[in-house]
Every structure is written in structure tokens, then in C-alpha cells.
Amino acid sequence: MKILITDEFLRKLNSQIEYLARDKPKAARQFKEAVFSKIRSLEKFPKASRKSVYFNNENIREGIIKGYKIIFRLNPKKDQIEVFGFIRSQNKP
């Protein structure tokens, strides 16, 4: 499957990386590498991630990395994975 990363995802990710880089530039680079490594792994194992809790759709899934959720859609008709969401995981009170 081909991986498509949306501009909105990149905007949110870059905003978080810039924030992290203010205090820890090396940690920000490592975080960015970890996120893209997780995205690349989707190509081989797209269904290894759980169904998203935000959508009632089996093809919308989320991968979790370092407290952040990467939301993506499996599009079997186009044979692609569309990465579109990036949010901070939060525990319910």
C-alpha cells in the first residue's frame, strides 16, 4: 500500500516538533524520526493498529507513539493509507 500524508498532519506534527525543539532539539529530532518510522511500518502492517475511538469506521485506525495518536484511513480501492490526524492522547479523569 502507498502512504499518503496530508498537509494537515504535517502542519500539526511540525508544530509539535517546533515546540519540543525549544527545550530539547535532539529529543525533537528523535521524536520526528520515531513518528515517521511508525508511519513507514504501516505499509507492511496496516491493520496492526487498533480501530480509532474517534470514528465508527473499521478502516480508520490509530497508531500510538509516545503519547500521541497518528490517525489514518485505509483506502483499499486506491491501495493507499491516508495519514491525516495527529493528536495528543489524554487520559479520562
Backbone as CSV, one residue per row, in Angstrom:
resi,resn,N_x,N_y,N_z,CA_x,CA_y,CA_z,C_x,C_y,C_z
1,MET,0.834,-1.192,0.000,0.000,0.000,0.000,0.876,1.253,0.000
2,LYS,0.419,2.236,-0.717,1.108,3.520,-0.764,0.661,4.374,0.437
3,ILE,1.573,5.162,0.977,1.253,6.026,2.109,1.135,7.465,1.627
4,LEU,0.000,8.091,1.954,-0.254,9.487,1.631,-0.342,10.257,2.946
5,ILE,0.471,11.281,3.105,0.463,12.095,4.323,-0.134,13.453,3.978
6,THR,-1.177,13.841,4.706,-1.865,15.091,4.403,-1.094,16.301,4.934
7,ASP,-1.371,17.449,4.343,-0.753,18.699,4.790,-1.152,19.025,6.225
8,GLU,-2.393,18.720,6.590,-2.874,18.995,7.950,-2.072,18.189,8.975
9,PHE,-1.808,16.924,8.667,-0.999,16.102,9.561,0.390,16.711,9.724
10,LEU,1.017,17.071,8.611,2.364,17.652,8.661,2.391,18.963,9.432
11,ARG,1.350,19.774,9.274,1.273,21.046,10.000,1.236,20.795,11.512
12,LYS,0.396,19.861,11.939,0.280,19.556,13.372,1.569,18.935,13.917
13,LEU,2.148,18.031,13.159,3.388,17.392,13.589,4.516,18.416,13.696
14,ASN,4.669,19.255,12.686,5.741,20.257,12.711,5.554,21.253,13.843
15,SER,4.321,21.594,14.154,4.050,22.490,15.277,4.523,21.861,16.590
16,GLN,4.239,20.580,16.761,4.669,19.890,17.981,6.188,19.757,18.028
17,ILE,6.808,19.487,16.910,8.264,19.348,16.865,8.937,20.685,17.196
18,GLU,8.408,21.768,16.657,8.955,23.094,16.971,8.844,23.387,18.465
19,TYR,7.720,23.011,19.058,7.532,23.216,20.495,8.556,22.410,21.297
20,LEU,8.736,21.143,20.937,9.703,20.297,21.644,11.133,20.796,21.460
21,ALA,11.433,21.311,20.276,12.799,21.747,19.954,13.226,22.977,20.746
22,ARG,12.282,23.721,21.285,12.648,24.905,22.084,13.522,24.526,23.274
23,ASP,13.188,23.416,23.916,13.945,22.978,25.087,14.925,21.852,24.781
24,LYS,14.529,20.959,23.874,15.338,19.774,23.613,15.385,19.471,22.115
25,PRO,16.276,20.112,21.378,16.355,19.890,19.932,16.621,18.428,19.546
26,LYS,17.493,17.772,20.287,17.810,16.380,19.972,16.587,15.491,20.177
27,ALA,15.855,15.711,21.251,14.643,14.933,21.527,13.593,15.178,20.445
28,ALA,13.516,16.399,19.936,12.562,16.725,18.872,12.902,15.957,17.598
29,ARG,14.188,15.891,17.260,14.609,15.132,16.067,14.299,13.645,16.238
30,GLN,14.572,13.120,17.424,14.311,11.704,17.684,12.818,11.406,17.627
31,PHE,12.016,12.336,18.123,10.563,12.166,18.086,10.072,12.131,16.640
32,LYS,10.575,13.055,15.820,10.177,13.104,14.413,10.557,11.795,13.709
33,GLU,11.757,11.302,13.969,12.200,10.042,13.373,11.309,8.885,13.816
34,ALA,10.921,8.875,15.085,10.067,7.802,15.606,8.684,7.840,14.953
35,VAL,8.142,9.038,14.752,6.825,9.171,14.120,6.874,8.642,12.690
36,PHE,7.878,9.046,11.934,7.963,8.592,10.546,8.304,7.108,10.439
37,SER,9.009,6.583,11.409,9.270,5.144,11.444,7.956,4.383,11.657
38,LYS,7.126,4.900,12.557,5.813,4.302,12.812,4.960,4.351,11.550
39,ILE,4.987,5.470,10.846,4.206,5.612,9.615,4.698,4.632,8.549
40,ARG,6.014,4.499,8.408,6.558,3.553,7.427,6.151,2.116,7.748
41,SER,6.035,1.787,9.031,5.650,0.427,9.418,4.209,0.110,9.027
42,LEU,3.396,1.141,8.824,2.004,0.920,8.421,1.918,0.254,7.055
43,GLU,2.914,0.507,6.229,2.916,-0.046,4.885,2.874,-1.576,4.904
44,LYS,3.591,-2.178,5.834,3.648,-3.635,5.927,2.535,-4.200,6.812
45,PHE,2.172,-3.471,7.860,1.201,-3.966,8.829,0.117,-2.922,9.101
46,PRO,-0.700,-2.570,8.123,-1.683,-1.506,8.331,-2.776,-1.845,9.334
47,LYS,-3.103,-3.116,9.463,-4.178,-3.487,10.393,-3.660,-3.864,11.775
48,ALA,-2.377,-3.661,12.007,-1.819,-3.952,13.331,-2.265,-2.905,14.347
49,SER,-2.642,-1.730,13.883,-3.116,-0.667,14.772,-4.602,-0.857,15.039
50,ARG,-5.028,-0.359,16.192,-6.427,-0.534,16.577,-7.356,0.406,15.810
51,LYS,-8.625,0.054,15.798,-9.656,0.900,15.202,-9.719,2.192,16.013
52,SER,-9.868,3.319,15.346,-9.896,4.606,16.029,-11.117,4.735,16.936
53,VAL,-10.905,5.298,18.113,-12.009,5.531,19.037,-12.814,6.765,18.630
54,TYR,-12.305,7.549,17.701,-12.956,8.791,17.279,-13.916,8.613,16.110
55,PHE,-13.841,7.475,15.434,-14.653,7.230,14.248,-15.287,5.848,14.329
56,ASN,-16.484,5.725,13.810,-17.161,4.432,13.760,-16.952,3.838,12.374
57,ASN,-15.697,3.526,12.082,-15.337,3.029,10.765,-14.136,2.096,10.933
58,GLU,-14.282,0.886,10.468,-13.218,-0.117,10.612,-11.944,0.251,9.851
59,ASN,-12.069,1.086,8.837,-10.909,1.471,8.032,-10.157,2.678,8.580
60,ILE,-10.676,3.312,9.606,-9.966,4.427,10.233,-9.340,3.903,11.515
61,ARG,-8.026,3.990,11.577,-7.270,3.388,12.675,-6.328,4.407,13.306
62,GLU,-5.754,4.028,14.419,-4.814,4.923,15.098,-3.626,4.142,15.628
63,GLY,-2.475,4.728,15.415,-1.244,4.195,15.979,-0.802,5.143,17.084
64,ILE,-0.274,4.612,18.140,0.134,5.443,19.272,1.644,5.407,19.408
65,ILE,2.224,6.603,19.577,3.661,6.714,19.775,3.947,7.856,20.746
66,LYS,4.577,7.513,21.853,5.000,8.483,22.863,3.871,9.422,23.286
67,GLY,2.689,8.862,23.490,1.566,9.653,23.982,0.806,10.420,22.909
68,TYR,1.111,10.198,21.663,0.422,10.859,20.555,-0.250,9.810,19.681
69,LYS,-1.386,10.189,19.103,-2.102,9.280,18.207,-1.933,9.756,16.775
70,ILE,-1.583,8.818,15.924,-1.494,9.053,14.479,-2.736,8.400,13.890
71,ILE,-3.632,9.219,13.357,-4.887,8.718,12.812,-4.731,8.542,11.306
72,PHE,-5.156,7.378,10.812,-5.026,7.116,9.387,-6.203,6.312,8.863
73,ARG,-6.429,6.423,7.566,-7.529,5.737,6.895,-6.960,4.727,5.906
74,LEU,-7.471,3.518,5.955,-7.119,2.504,4.962,-8.075,2.684,3.787
75,ASN,-7.529,2.852,2.603,-8.341,3.024,1.413,-7.993,1.901,0.431
76,PRO,-8.668,0.746,0.572,-8.319,-0.401,-0.267,-8.594,-0.167,-1.756
77,LYS,-9.567,0.673,-2.094,-9.871,0.932,-3.509,-8.702,1.612,-4.212
78,LYS,-8.027,2.512,-3.506,-6.873,3.211,-4.076,-5.558,2.554,-3.679
79,ASP,-5.633,1.500,-2.873,-4.459,0.805,-2.366,-3.502,1.777,-1.669
80,GLN,-4.096,2.580,-0.747,-3.261,3.536,-0.029,-3.709,3.714,1.415
81,ILE,-2.792,4.244,2.189,-3.025,4.599,3.582,-2.934,6.120,3.654
82,GLU,-3.987,6.758,4.163,-4.033,8.217,4.236,-3.844,8.654,5.687
83,VAL,-2.700,9.221,5.989,-2.386,9.682,7.341,-2.889,11.110,7.452
84,PHE,-3.872,11.349,8.353,-4.484,12.671,8.391,-4.603,13.299,9.766
85,GLY,-4.459,12.546,10.842,-4.652,13.119,12.175,-3.462,12.904,13.084
86,PHE,-3.214,13.905,13.922,-2.126,13.827,14.898,-2.590,14.556,16.152
87,ILE,-2.866,13.796,17.201,-3.369,14.413,18.435,-2.675,13.823,19.651
88,ARG,-2.679,14.591,20.701,-2.117,14.147,21.979,-3.134,13.257,22.673
89,SER,-2.710,12.074,23.108,-3.596,11.175,23.868,-3.823,11.780,25.229
90,GLN,-5.044,11.646,25.700,-5.366,12.162,27.032,-6.116,11.110,27.814
91,ASN,-5.752,10.989,29.075,-6.450,10.065,29.941,-7.732,10.723,30.441
92,LYS,-8.773,9.923,30.551,-10.032,10.458,31.092,-9.868,10.615,32.592
93,PRO,-10.467,11.655,33.181,-10.329,11.874,34.637,-10.998,10.793,35.458
